[in-house]
Amino acid sequence: MKFTLGIEEEYQVIDPVTRELISHDQQIVTNAEKILNEQVKAEMHEAVVEVGTKICNNITEAREEVKYLRKSISNIANDLGFKIGAAGTHPFSKWENQRITPNPRYDEIINELQDTARSNLIFGLHVHVGMEDKNMALHLVNSMRYFLPHLYALSTNSPFWEGRNTGFKSFRSKVFDKFPRTGIPGVFDNYAQYENYLNVLVKTNCIDNPKKIWWDIRIHPVYPTLEVRICDVPLTVDETICIAALIQALVAKLYKLRMQNLNFMVYHRALINENKWRAGRYGIDGKMIDFGKEKEVDTKLLMREFVDFLDDVLDELGSREEVEYIFKMLENGTGADRQLKVYEETKDLIKVVDYITEQTILGL
């Protein structure tokens, strides 16, 4: 198995003078399409640009792609008089002031979801890992659910919302929770059972297509991948690549166990949600629950155990260095920790936006 990778990032389009989110009238997308073709697309809000890598054979290729995409979009934005930022929410822009991209698909979503859709001004990281066999993909998704809060805690990068320090390390998922069919999915026994669920939703007009399943992890409705969607978009390329490498290694490890007729425990969604709540609230600074031991453990310690669990697949994947960047993240803090530090030092959200835009192109 190759465990190919695809990474999608959503960027903020920022006015360099006011530091507010600003509509770019899809100029960035139009210009970027000339060099990136289908790797760039518009989103529901005009202040968002989404990019996606090509299919990457390994984490080294993925890093080159993410660097190239960030640099290309940043340069195009600069030429048009904008900046881009990678953070799960904008520190102070109000969703009420943001323009919606004219598009029948978005019109339909807004018509159905109303202010939950209009207020969904958030920016995520989606990581795809190649998996042709749908039944195997479903088995892996069932097991991977346990580790989603670990990945989420590492990615936390949205402490501010509409000018307030929310008290959360990631407020992004609180905003997204208002959507239907979000969060940690339940367990399905096999792909046929999952397909039956989708068919019932389509038949009863809950959804018109399976893309409207917005869970934190899902079997992709179009591509032969499983997709992890729980993470805030991280500030830096290094952080994005570390998280993508962890996800790829997790898929490889659980696949390896399955091939040896071994299974990872499958936990109830209600239990995993306890850890998701803690991850969003405290990031890597709190405690999460080790359900095997049934006790609270420092999140940073759980992260080290997570890396130990993945150890035997890292060299095969060639991703040891990228995965072990997690230790730097534990030391330096997540994007949320660093945003909050800038705010504590300056008491100025404009300085926080400047920090976001600087970090977004760090090392490019």
C-alpha positions as CSV (number, residue, x, y, z in Angstrom):
1,M,0.0,0.0,0.0
2,K,1.2,3.5,-0.9
3,F,-1.0,5.6,1.3
4,T,-0.9,8.6,-1.1
5,L,-1.7,12.0,0.3
6,G,-3.8,15.0,-0.7
7,I,-3.9,18.2,1.4
8,E,-6.4,21.0,1.2
9,E,-6.0,24.4,2.9
10,E,-8.4,27.3,3.2
11,Y,-6.8,30.8,3.4
12,Q,-8.1,34.2,4.6
13,V,-7.9,37.1,2.2
14,I,-6.9,40.1,4.2
15,D,-6.8,43.8,3.5
16,P,-3.2,44.9,4.2
17,V,-4.4,48.3,5.5
18,T,-7.4,47.5,7.8
19,R,-6.3,43.9,8.3
20,E,-10.0,42.9,7.9
21,L,-11.2,40.1,5.8
22,I,-12.0,41.4,2.3
23,S,-13.7,40.2,-0.8
24,H,-11.2,39.6,-3.6
25,D,-14.0,39.3,-6.2
26,Q,-12.4,35.9,-7.1
27,Q,-9.5,37.8,-8.7
28,I,-7.0,35.6,-6.8
29,V,-8.8,32.5,-8.0
30,T,-9.0,33.7,-11.6
31,N,-5.3,34.6,-11.7
32,A,-4.2,31.5,-9.8
33,E,-6.2,29.2,-12.2
34,K,-3.8,30.2,-15.0
35,I,-1.0,28.4,-13.2
36,L,-2.7,26.1,-10.8
37,N,-5.6,25.0,-12.9
38,E,-8.0,23.0,-10.7
39,Q,-5.8,23.2,-7.6
40,V,-7.5,26.5,-6.5
41,K,-11.1,27.2,-6.0
42,A,-13.5,29.8,-4.6
43,E,-15.4,29.1,-1.4
44,M,-18.8,30.3,-0.1
45,H,-17.4,33.5,1.3
46,E,-15.6,35.8,-1.0
47,A,-12.8,36.3,1.6
48,V,-11.7,32.7,1.3
49,V,-9.4,30.9,-1.1
50,E,-9.1,27.1,-1.1
51,V,-6.1,25.2,-2.5
52,G,-5.5,21.5,-2.9
53,T,-2.3,19.6,-3.7
54,K,-2.0,17.1,-6.4
55,I,-1.9,13.4,-5.4
56,C,1.4,13.1,-3.5
57,N,3.2,9.7,-3.2
58,N,4.9,10.7,0.1
59,I,5.3,13.4,2.6
60,T,8.2,15.0,0.9
61,E,6.2,15.6,-2.3
62,A,3.3,16.9,-0.1
63,R,5.6,19.5,1.5
64,E,6.8,20.8,-1.9
65,E,3.2,21.0,-3.0
66,V,2.0,22.9,0.1
67,K,4.9,25.3,-0.1
68,Y,4.3,25.9,-3.8
69,L,0.6,26.6,-3.3
70,R,1.1,28.9,-0.3
71,K,3.8,30.8,-2.2
72,S,1.8,31.1,-5.4
73,I,-1.4,32.3,-3.7
74,S,0.6,34.7,-1.5
75,N,2.4,36.2,-4.5
76,I,-0.8,36.5,-6.6
77,A,-2.6,38.1,-3.6
78,N,0.2,40.6,-3.0
79,D,0.2,41.6,-6.7
80,L,-3.5,42.3,-6.4
81,G,-3.0,44.3,-3.2
82,F,-4.1,41.6,-0.7
83,K,-2.5,39.4,1.9
84,I,-3.3,35.8,2.8
85,G,-3.5,34.3,6.3
86,A,-3.7,30.7,7.6
87,A,-5.8,30.6,10.8
88,G,-9.0,28.8,11.7
89,T,-10.9,32.1,12.3
90,H,-10.1,35.8,11.7
91,P,-9.4,37.6,15.0
92,F,-11.9,40.4,14.5
93,S,-13.7,40.5,11.2
94,K,-17.5,40.0,11.4
95,W,-19.2,37.4,9.3
96,E,-22.2,39.7,8.8
97,N,-20.0,42.0,6.7
98,Q,-18.7,39.3,4.3
99,R,-20.0,38.8,0.8
100,I,-21.2,35.5,-0.4
101,T,-19.8,34.0,-3.7
102,P,-22.6,34.0,-6.3
103,N,-23.1,30.4,-7.2
104,P,-26.3,28.2,-7.4
105,R,-24.7,25.6,-5.0
106,Y,-24.0,28.2,-2.3
107,D,-27.4,29.9,-2.8
108,E,-29.0,26.6,-2.2
109,I,-26.9,25.9,1.0
110,I,-27.7,29.4,2.3
111,N,-31.4,29.0,1.5
112,E,-31.5,25.8,3.5
113,L,-29.1,26.6,6.4
114,Q,-29.6,30.3,6.7
115,D,-27.4,32.1,9.3
116,T,-25.6,28.9,10.2
117,A,-24.2,29.0,6.6
118,R,-23.7,32.8,6.5
119,S,-21.8,32.7,9.8
120,N,-19.6,29.8,8.8
121,L,-16.6,32.0,8.2
122,I,-13.9,29.4,9.1
123,F,-10.8,28.0,7.7
124,G,-9.8,24.3,7.8
125,L,-7.2,21.8,6.8
126,H,-8.4,18.6,5.1
127,V,-6.1,15.7,4.7
128,H,-6.8,12.8,2.3
129,V,-5.1,9.4,2.4
130,G,-5.6,7.1,-0.6
131,M,-7.7,4.0,0.1
132,E,-9.4,2.2,-2.8
133,D,-11.1,-0.5,-0.7
134,K,-14.3,1.1,0.8
135,N,-14.7,-1.6,3.4
136,M,-11.2,-1.2,4.6
137,A,-11.5,2.6,4.6
138,L,-14.6,2.3,6.8
139,H,-12.8,-0.1,9.2
140,L,-9.9,2.5,9.4
141,V,-12.3,5.4,10.0
142,N,-14.0,3.5,12.8
143,S,-10.6,3.1,14.6
144,M,-9.2,6.5,13.7
145,R,-12.0,8.4,15.4
146,Y,-10.3,7.8,18.7
147,F,-7.3,9.9,17.6
148,L,-9.2,12.8,16.1
149,P,-9.0,14.9,19.3
150,H,-5.2,14.4,19.4
151,L,-4.9,15.8,15.8
152,Y,-7.4,18.6,16.6
153,A,-5.5,19.7,19.7
154,L,-2.3,20.0,17.7
155,S,-4.0,22.0,15.0
156,T,-5.8,24.5,17.3
157,N,-5.4,27.9,15.7
158,S,-8.6,29.9,16.2
159,P,-8.8,31.5,19.7
160,F,-10.5,34.7,18.6
161,W,-13.9,35.3,17.1
162,E,-15.4,38.7,16.1
163,G,-12.9,40.6,18.2
164,R,-13.2,38.5,21.4
165,N,-10.8,36.1,23.0
166,T,-13.2,33.1,23.2
167,G,-11.4,31.2,25.9
168,F,-11.1,28.3,23.4
169,K,-7.9,27.3,21.6
170,S,-10.1,26.4,18.6
171,F,-13.4,28.2,18.3
172,R,-13.6,27.2,14.6
173,S,-15.3,23.9,15.4
174,K,-17.8,25.6,17.7
175,V,-18.9,27.7,14.7
176,F,-19.1,24.6,12.4
177,D,-21.0,22.6,15.0
178,K,-24.1,24.5,14.0
179,F,-24.2,22.7,10.7
180,P,-26.0,19.4,10.5
181,R,-24.0,16.2,9.9
182,T,-20.8,17.5,11.5
183,G,-18.6,16.3,14.3
184,I,-17.3,12.8,15.2
185,P,-19.2,10.2,13.2
186,G,-20.8,7.1,14.7
187,V,-19.6,3.6,13.8
188,F,-20.8,1.6,10.8
189,D,-20.4,-2.1,10.7
190,N,-19.6,-2.2,7.0
191,Y,-19.7,-0.1,3.8
192,A,-23.1,-1.5,2.8
193,Q,-24.6,-0.2,6.1
194,Y,-23.0,3.2,5.4
195,E,-24.4,3.3,1.9
196,N,-27.8,2.5,3.1
197,Y,-27.6,5.4,5.5
198,L,-26.6,7.8,2.6
199,N,-29.4,6.4,0.4
200,V,-32.0,7.1,3.1
201,L,-30.8,10.7,3.5
202,V,-31.0,11.3,-0.3
203,K,-34.3,9.5,-0.6
204,T,-35.9,11.7,2.2
205,N,-34.4,15.0,0.8
206,C,-32.1,15.5,3.8
207,I,-29.2,15.8,1.4
208,D,-29.0,15.8,-2.4
209,N,-25.5,14.3,-2.5
210,P,-23.1,12.6,-0.1
211,K,-20.8,15.7,-0.1
212,K,-23.1,17.2,2.5
213,I,-21.8,14.7,5.1
214,W,-19.4,17.1,6.8
215,W,-18.1,14.9,9.6
216,D,-14.6,15.2,11.2
217,I,-13.6,12.2,9.2
218,R,-15.3,10.6,6.2
219,I,-14.9,8.3,3.3
220,H,-14.7,10.8,0.4
221,P,-17.8,10.6,-1.8
222,V,-15.8,11.1,-5.0
223,Y,-12.2,10.3,-4.5
224,P,-10.8,6.9,-3.4
225,T,-9.7,8.4,-0.1
226,L,-10.5,8.7,3.5
227,E,-10.5,12.4,4.6
228,V,-9.7,13.9,8.0
229,R,-11.5,17.3,8.3
230,I,-11.3,18.1,12.1
231,C,-8.2,20.4,12.0
232,D,-7.9,24.2,11.9
233,V,-5.7,25.3,9.1
234,P,-2.3,25.7,10.8
235,L,-0.2,28.8,10.7
236,T,2.9,27.3,9.1
237,V,3.8,24.8,6.4
238,D,5.8,22.8,8.9
239,E,2.7,22.4,11.1
240,T,0.5,21.4,8.2
241,I,3.0,18.8,7.1
242,C,3.5,17.4,10.6
243,I,-0.3,16.9,11.0
244,A,-0.6,15.3,7.5
245,A,2.3,13.0,8.3
246,L,0.7,11.9,11.5
247,I,-2.6,11.2,9.7
248,Q,-0.8,9.2,7.0
249,A,1.1,7.2,9.6
250,L,-2.0,6.5,11.6
251,V,-3.7,5.1,8.5
252,A,-0.6,2.9,7.7
253,K,-0.4,1.7,11.3
254,L,-4.1,0.7,11.7
255,Y,-3.9,-0.9,8.2
256,K,-0.9,-2.9,9.4
257,L,-2.7,-4.1,12.5
258,R,-5.7,-5.2,10.4
259,M,-3.4,-7.1,8.1
260,Q,-2.1,-8.9,11.2
261,N,-5.7,-9.7,12.3
262,L,-5.4,-7.2,15.1
263,N,-7.7,-4.3,15.8
264,F,-7.5,-1.0,17.7
265,M,-10.4,-0.5,20.2
266,V,-13.4,1.2,18.7
267,Y,-14.9,3.7,21.2
268,H,-18.3,5.2,21.5
269,R,-18.8,8.7,19.9
270,A,-20.0,10.1,23.3
271,L,-16.6,9.2,24.9
272,I,-14.5,10.6,22.0
273,N,-16.6,13.8,22.1
274,E,-15.3,14.4,25.7
275,N,-11.8,14.5,24.4
276,K,-12.8,16.7,21.4
277,W,-14.3,19.2,23.8
278,R,-11.1,19.3,25.8
279,A,-8.9,19.6,22.7
280,G,-10.9,22.6,21.4
281,R,-11.0,24.3,24.8
282,Y,-7.4,23.7,26.0
283,G,-5.4,22.6,22.9
284,I,-2.3,20.8,24.0
285,D,-2.2,22.4,27.4
286,G,-4.9,20.4,29.1
287,K,-5.6,16.8,29.9
288,M,-7.4,14.3,27.8
289,I,-8.9,11.0,28.8
290,D,-7.0,7.7,28.2
291,F,-10.0,5.5,27.8
292,G,-8.0,2.3,28.1
293,K,-6.8,3.3,31.5
294,E,-10.0,5.3,32.3
295,K,-8.1,8.2,33.6
296,E,-7.0,11.8,32.7
297,V,-3.6,12.2,31.3
298,D,-1.6,15.3,30.3
299,T,-2.3,15.9,26.6
300,K,1.4,16.4,25.9
301,L,2.1,13.0,27.3
302,L,-0.6,11.4,25.2
303,M,1.0,13.0,22.1
304,R,4.3,11.3,22.9
305,E,2.5,8.0,23.3
306,F,0.7,8.6,20.0
307,V,4.1,9.0,18.3
308,D,5.4,5.8,20.0
309,F,2.3,4.0,18.7
310,L,3.1,5.0,15.1
311,D,6.9,4.4,15.4
312,D,7.1,1.1,13.4
313,V,5.6,2.6,10.2
314,L,7.5,5.9,10.0
315,D,10.7,4.7,8.3
316,E,8.7,2.7,5.7
317,L,6.8,5.9,4.9
318,G,9.9,8.1,5.1
319,S,8.1,10.5,7.4
320,R,10.0,10.2,10.7
321,E,11.4,13.7,10.6
322,E,8.0,15.2,9.7
323,V,6.2,13.3,12.4
324,E,8.8,14.1,15.1
325,Y,8.2,17.9,14.4
326,I,5.4,17.3,16.8
327,F,7.9,17.7,19.6
328,K,8.7,21.2,18.4
329,M,5.0,22.0,18.3
330,L,4.6,20.7,21.9
331,E,7.5,23.0,22.9
332,N,6.6,26.2,20.9
333,G,2.8,25.9,21.3
334,T,0.1,25.6,18.7
335,G,-1.0,28.5,16.4
336,A,-3.6,29.4,19.1
337,D,-1.0,29.6,21.8
338,R,1.3,31.8,19.7
339,Q,-1.6,34.1,18.6
340,L,-2.6,34.5,22.3
341,K,1.0,35.3,23.3
342,V,1.1,38.1,20.7
343,Y,-2.2,39.4,22.0
344,E,-1.0,39.2,25.7
345,E,2.2,41.2,24.7
346,T,0.5,43.8,22.5
347,K,-3.2,43.9,23.5
348,D,-3.7,44.5,19.8
349,L,-5.6,42.2,17.4
350,I,-4.1,44.0,14.4
351,K,-0.7,42.8,15.6
352,V,-2.2,39.3,15.8
353,V,-3.4,39.5,12.2
354,D,0.1,40.7,11.2
355,Y,1.6,37.7,13.0
356,I,-0.8,35.3,11.2
357,T,0.2,36.7,7.7
358,E,3.9,36.5,8.6
359,Q,3.7,32.9,9.8
360,T,1.6,31.9,6.8
361,I,4.6,32.5,4.4
362,L,7.3,31.6,6.9
363,G,10.2,29.6,5.3
364,L,8.8,30.1,1.7
